[in-house]
Amino acid sequence: DEEERLRNKIRADHEKALEEAKEKLKKSREEIRAEIQTEKSKVLQEMKMKEKKPLPPVPVPNLIGINGGDPEDNDIRKKREKIKEMMKHAWDNYRLYGWGHNELRPIARKGHSTNIFGSSQMGATIVDALDTLYIMGLHDEFRDGQKWIEDNLDFSVNSEVSVFEVNIRFIGGLLAAHYLSGEEIFKIKAVQLAEKLLPAFNTPTGIPWAMVNLKSGVGRNWGWASAGSSILAEFGTLHMEFVHLSYLTGDPVYYKKASFLVMHIRKLLQKMDRPNGLYPNYLNPRTGRWDHTSVGGLGDSFYEYLLKAWLMSDKTDHEARKMYDDAIEAIEKHLIKKSRGGLTFIGEWKNGHLEKKMGHLACFAGGMFALGADGSKTEKAGHYLELGAEIAHTCHESYDRTALKLGPESFKFDGAVEAVAVRQAEKYYILRPEVIETYWYLWRFTHDPRYRQWGWEAALAIEKHCRVSSGFSGVKDVYSSTPAHDDVQQSFFLAETLKYLYLLFSGDDLLPLDHWVFNTEAHPLPVLHLANTTLSGNPAVR
């Protein structure tokens, strides 16, 4: 009966559509065009009304440590001022030569973009840099960025963007700017963008597409990603920002999408046959099949966000914490090895064997282990802090063994070669932050002066080899004493690398870690004390 009812409904809908089409075809071309224009205007009007609709007031969380951090030591203060000057150099030249473009080409002195931002000029560097400008006290520059966002940032563009990158950079950056400054415009823009990303969740499994067209809402996955699969680090790195969107708007749709996604992913991951207890990097959204395992660029922030879901939920999301602990245990058992020279590294599991290669992106894990040490089983806390320190040491060696004292994109541990890139295609440095991020976390938890020393070494190397007259550029070969520049000032250099360096030479009272959780693009979001949780089975918190 139910099948017959559905067949009849489909038949009736089909016949109705045919009749409407026939009626349309009786009209002249001009009449059809006029109708289309009327419909377009109606949709635009509805969108404008929706955008103008004021967001409900919400209780502002008690924000601690958004200013200050002035170091008492004069030498440390001078180093912090130098980092601030580097930020001003990067920003001022972007303002001069790339304003409104996503990124800057500092040698060509013009704007730059990549396919993750689509074809539109969305000012990625502006949005990404706002919170760094704010905490450095560069308020005139902050206001310039705010003015551009108010006047120019438009998400109703025919542009296909990366859901993951736009979420962590734009939504994360706008939310952080809102929390730090209190300016409503950033919250409004974050919500407008989130509305544009929601169609990406319309898939058979609920796992979002990697790419979405901001105008049409049509989504797809990267062609190179294991036969069009979704990537673990991408679909597993959305809920921090979406939970905050629901908190700030009072609209549960974001929380529902995030919590459904989180719970759905967690159930899938727990049910699946995991090799050695590890989570593979690729999931096919149609077949549910998985492939390839690493803690680098394809899986990194999934593990990070399990831990940060627990921290952001005021340590109530026990399921996330357990999944993190179990995953870290499996990573340590199967991926973390010691080289012949005594360096601890994180390898990559491919096709049933461990590849003795570690990526620069995986260097973030040193900081993650340190951040997750508190909350581990009692006997494990010290161990994970030590493990974080060992990873930091290995990543420092990858920098120290180059001509420029800057780390390569990835490095091997084969035979006599340790912490060194072998292939030419892996010898570049693109202003990445992960090593400095780990130094900062370990400094916060240990106050061991070596981390500030290592951070300063990296800052001096960036200043010497990456600074050009009109900004900062990546280099193509860290083993060459006269390297060529890649002529790109990445937006994450301002969002992450310079922010972590500035925090490394600041006091612990600036953005204290028991009150703030940093998203994977280094945008700080406040802990919502008992106000949110992805643990839907906890009635007390719900």
Disulfide bonds with the S-S distance in Angstrom:
Cys363-Cys395 2.07
